């Protein structure tokens, strides 16, 4: 999702998305805004870039009383309640049922954090590693480790070059020694007259 999409979604949707990313950091949750065939902007929850539901919703909210993420289909005219479908259960499981529930908007969690930049949000959401694995993966090597790594790499490269030179020399040597060995064998071979079957 682009930075502009992050700024366009409602604070309630941001809170639901942040909750899902905290609950299941490796599941790659994101929100997609699109223009429905009815001409209205709708939002859709995606997990690893695949929509959780085919249908879009007016808003996606986190019900603070139950801990469930709900896709709101209809809001009341006063905006104090909404009817929708449970998308993600309180333990992080995707709900497949289509049972309608009513959510009081007073219980809905609203995001108040806006200090995190869009690029930082994308980097944290697109990483497929846990935070400890990400920290260890980005730790730079010390100068001693770099020197040791360079030394071993150069030694391996030198050994490879030396083996290539040795095998090339043996190949050339075999080409030169084969005719010499043939000539030596021909010159030292006894004649047929010197063969005595009785003595042998």
N, C-alpha and C positions, 0 to 999 in steps of 0.2 A: 504494500500500500504506500502511496506517495505521501510526502509531507503535507500536501494540501488536503488529501483525504483524512489524515490524522487531525487536521485543524477543523474539518467540516463536521465530523461525527460529534454527536452530542456528548456532554460530560457523563451521562448515564452509561452510554455505550463504551466510553473510554474506561470507566470504572469496571464494567463487566470484563472487558478485554484484559485490563491489568490483573484482575482477579484470576482469570484463566491462565495467564502467563505465569503468575506466582504459583498457582495450584499445579499446573502441568507445564513446566518450562520447556520440555523437549517436544511438545506436541505441535508447536508452530501455529498457534491460533492467530487469525487476522480477521479484519472486518472489510467487507467489500460494499461500496455504495454503487448503486446502479439505477438506471431509469427503467422502471417497469413499463409494461405495455399499457397500463392505465395512465401513464404520464406522470406518475408520482415517484419521487426518489425513495428508494427502499434500501435497507441494509441486509447483509447476509453474513452469517458467521462461517468462517472457513477454518478447517483444520488441515495443516500441511497442504494448503492451496486447493483443497477439495471442499465444496460446500457441505456443511453438516445437514442442512435441509435444502431442498430445491426451491422452496418458496422463500420470498423475501419478507421482511418485517418492517413495520413503522419504526421500531426502535428495539434494541437488544439491551436488556437491563439485568442487573444483579439484584435479586430479591434478598435484602439484608436479613429478613426474618428466617428464611429457610436456607440461604446460601446457594440457591439454584440460579442458573442463568436462563432467562426467559426471553423468547422472541415475542414482542408485543405486536398483535395484529390490529387491535382496535384500542383507542384511548377514549375515555368519556369526554363529553363536551367541556366539563369543568377541569379535566386533566388530573383528577384526584385518584383515578384507578384506570387499570387497563386489563384487557383480556388477551391471553396469548398461550403459547405452547412452551413447555419446558424443553430447553435444548441440551443443557448440561446439568447433571445432578450435582448435589452438594459435595460428593466425593470425586467428581471429575469425570464420571462416566457419561457417555453420550446417550441421551434418551431417545428411543425410537417411537414411542407412543405419541398419539395425536390428541391426548386428553387436554381439554381447555382448562386453564386456571385463571383466576383473577388475582391481580397484583395491586396492592395499595401503593400509590406513588410515594407515600410517606415512608414506606419501608425500603424504597429503592436507594441503593448506594450511588452517590454522585462523586465523580473524580474532581479533585481540587488541585492536583499537581499539574502545573503547566510549565515548570522550569526545565524539564528534560527536552532537549532538542529532538527534532524528527530523525536526524541521522543517528543519534544515540539510541533512539527507540528502535529503529530498523536494525541497527547492529545487534542490539540485545535480543530482539525477537527472532532474527534470522540465524543467530548462532545455534547450532545443534548440540552445543556442549553445556554442561552444567557450569555454574560460576567458578567452582574450584578447578575444573578441567580447563576452563578458559584462562584462568589466571596462570596456571602452570604452563599452558601452551604459549603464552605471550611473554614469559620470563626470558629475558635475553641471557645469552651465555656470557660468562666472565671471560676476561682476556686469556687467562690460563687455559680455560676449556677450549677457547677458539684456537689457541696455539697448539694444543694437544691434538685437536681434531684436524688441523691443517697438517701437522707432522705425520699423523697416521695416514691421511689421504695421500700425501706426497710419497710416503714409503710404499703404499700399495700401488701407486702409479709407477714408481721406479721399478718395483718387482715385476710388474706387468711388462714394462718395456724391456727389462733384462731377459725375461723368458722369451719374448718375441725375438730378440737378437740371437739367443742361444739356439732356438729352433730353426731360425733362418740359416745360421752357420752350419748346423748339423745337416740340413737339407743340401746346402752347397757342397759340404764335405762328402756326403754320400754320392752325389753326382760325379765328383772328381775321383773318389776311391773305387767306384764300381769298375771302370775300365782298367785301372791299375791292378786290382785284385784279379781280374780276368787274365791279364797278361802274365801275372806272376804264376797263376795256376797253369797256364799253357806252357810256360817255360820250365816248370818244375815237374811236369807230368812225365812219368817213365814211358819209354817206347813200348810198342807191342811185342817186339823181339825179346825184351828183357823179362817177359812174363813166363814163368815156368810153373805149370800146373802141379807137377809132382812136389815141388818145394813148397808151394803155397798150400 
